[in-house]
Amino acid sequence: MKERENEKTQAREAAGTWSGLAADLARLVGPGNVRVNEPLSAHTSFRVGGPADCMVFPRSEEQVEAVLRFCRTRNIPVLVIGRGSNLLVRDGGVRGVVVKLADNFAQWEIEGREVWAQAGITLRRLALQTALAGLTGLEFASGIPGALGGAVVMNAGAYGGEIKDVLVTATVLDQNLERREMSPAELQLSYRYSILQKERMLVLSARLRLSRGEPGAIMRQIDDLWERRASRQPLEYPSAGSVFKRPPGRYVGPMIQELGLQGFRIGGAEVSQKHAGFIVNRGGATARDILELIEYVRARVRERFGVELEPEVRIVGDP
Ligand SMILES: Cc1cc2nc3c(=O)[nH]c(=O)nc-3n(C[C@H](O)[C@H](O)[C@H](O)COP(=O)(O)OP(=O)(O)OC[C@H]3O[C@@H](n4cnc5c(N)ncnc54)[C@H](O)[C@@H]3O)c2cc1C
């Protein structure tokens, strides 16, 4: 009883602190662009995750910089997210400030064969706009439900293409809040990896180089790939796409299939019956359900095949 009262008091104190900080942050990004105690389940494609102490939605590069500077001087931890389509946020939520760069941060411009865009633009929008402009090269990305910043961090890829193939440079804010242009080599892009997963840097924008093509043919390819995706992936349920990275020389799906794990559930989390590499939220799943299922699948795969599966989804937040 006493413990619960203490918890309540602590929560009230934290909320009080945050409402003060949120007022300061609102002066930097505008009052409508700050939320306190915001449930991250509303910002992740898994539809799970506890609250962020505070969430901000900056609309310009200057605002992003100002928010990071504000947090830096007060030692407030910062997590940057895009569309939350590769994120598993634990049920306790995220302490500090979550900076969301999505629709609020999605300008773009095509110049010749190059397209420049801010981190929050969706890959789908970018693929469609470049297709209309007669540029080919982003068809592979048109069905990936993330934003450009997250795609650079993850070196997102599908159907034989990846961000590495088209990226010229990414503009990042480094640890010292200096703006830097980083090439694909500096970003160390490789299979679902970039140095940004290790070093805390924020992607502001990226420049991609594409090739000339015929808009009709490009759109047909986009439609084709979408049909392939929709027929193989459980898009009817919340998920974060493939949960695990492909281990060298093996495919994840067939191993999980061979173990007979499709349809296996922990709480509301299920190994997809349609695509064994996906875990889906069948309704009411918690992050804990999903994490337990991930660990269960990893243990079974390790035991049967001697293969160590590494999660592709980024796991963040407090238990
Ligand atoms: C149904 C489904 C299908 C999918 N299919 C594919 C697929 O075919 N191929 C594929 O590669 N992925 C796929 N994914 C996963 C996901 O869409 C990609 O990884 C995507 O690139 C993530 O982008 P995001 O904006 O959602 O990033 P988030 O999930 O928001 O973030 C991912 C990581 O990047 C960081 N981050 C995000 N934005 C920034 C930024 N601006 N600066 C610094 N760090 C940042 C976050 O902190 C986090 O660590 C799929 C997901 C789903 C739900």
The ligand as a Gaussian input file, in Angstrom:
#p B3LYP/6-31G(d) Opt

LIG

0 1
 C        5.147000      -4.521000     -42.281000
 C        6.593000      -4.125000     -42.247000
 C        7.427000      -4.452000     -43.299000
 C        8.789000      -4.080000     -43.286000
 N        9.570000      -4.421000     -44.348000
 C       10.868000      -4.046000     -44.349000
 C       11.701000      -4.374000     -45.463000
 O       11.281000      -4.943000     -46.458000
 N       13.013000      -3.990000     -45.407000
 C       13.531000      -3.325000     -44.335000
 O       14.726000      -2.991000     -44.336000
 N       12.762000      -3.003000     -43.261000
 C       11.448000      -3.341000     -43.254000
 N       10.662000      -3.020000     -42.170000
 C       11.272000      -2.333000     -41.010000
 C       11.242000      -0.788000     -41.055000
 O       10.166000      -0.316000     -41.842000
 C       12.552000      -0.223000     -41.554000
 O       13.644000      -0.602000     -40.745000
 C       12.519000       1.325000     -41.617000
 O       13.642000       1.784000     -42.305000
 C       12.475000       1.974000     -40.229000
 O       12.182000       3.346000     -40.403000
 P       11.395000       4.166000     -39.287000
 O       11.280000       5.571000     -39.725000
 O       10.127000       3.474000     -38.961000
 O       12.430000       4.057000     -38.098000
 P       12.125000       3.837000     -36.530000
 O       11.525000       2.491000     -36.333000
 O       11.395000       5.001000     -36.002000
 O       13.608000       3.840000     -35.956000
 C       14.528000       2.807000     -36.299000
 C       15.886000       3.136000     -35.664000
 O       16.419000       4.309000     -36.260000
 C       16.561000       5.378000     -35.310000
 N       16.144000       6.604000     -36.009000
 C       14.992000       6.830000     -36.670000
 N       15.012000       8.027000     -37.280000
 C       16.221000       8.582000     -36.986000
 C       16.860000       9.810000     -37.330000
 N       16.269000      10.736000     -38.093000
 N       18.117000      10.035000     -36.867000
 C       18.743000       9.117000     -36.084000
 N       18.184000       7.938000     -35.720000
 C       16.939000       7.677000     -36.174000
 C       15.685000       4.996000     -34.138000
 O       16.171000       5.512000     -32.908000
 C       15.789000       3.459000     -34.184000
 O       16.997000       3.019000     -33.575000
 C        9.303000      -3.366000     -42.183000
 C        8.458000      -3.009000     -41.111000
 C        7.111000      -3.378000     -41.144000
 C        6.210000      -2.968000     -40.025000

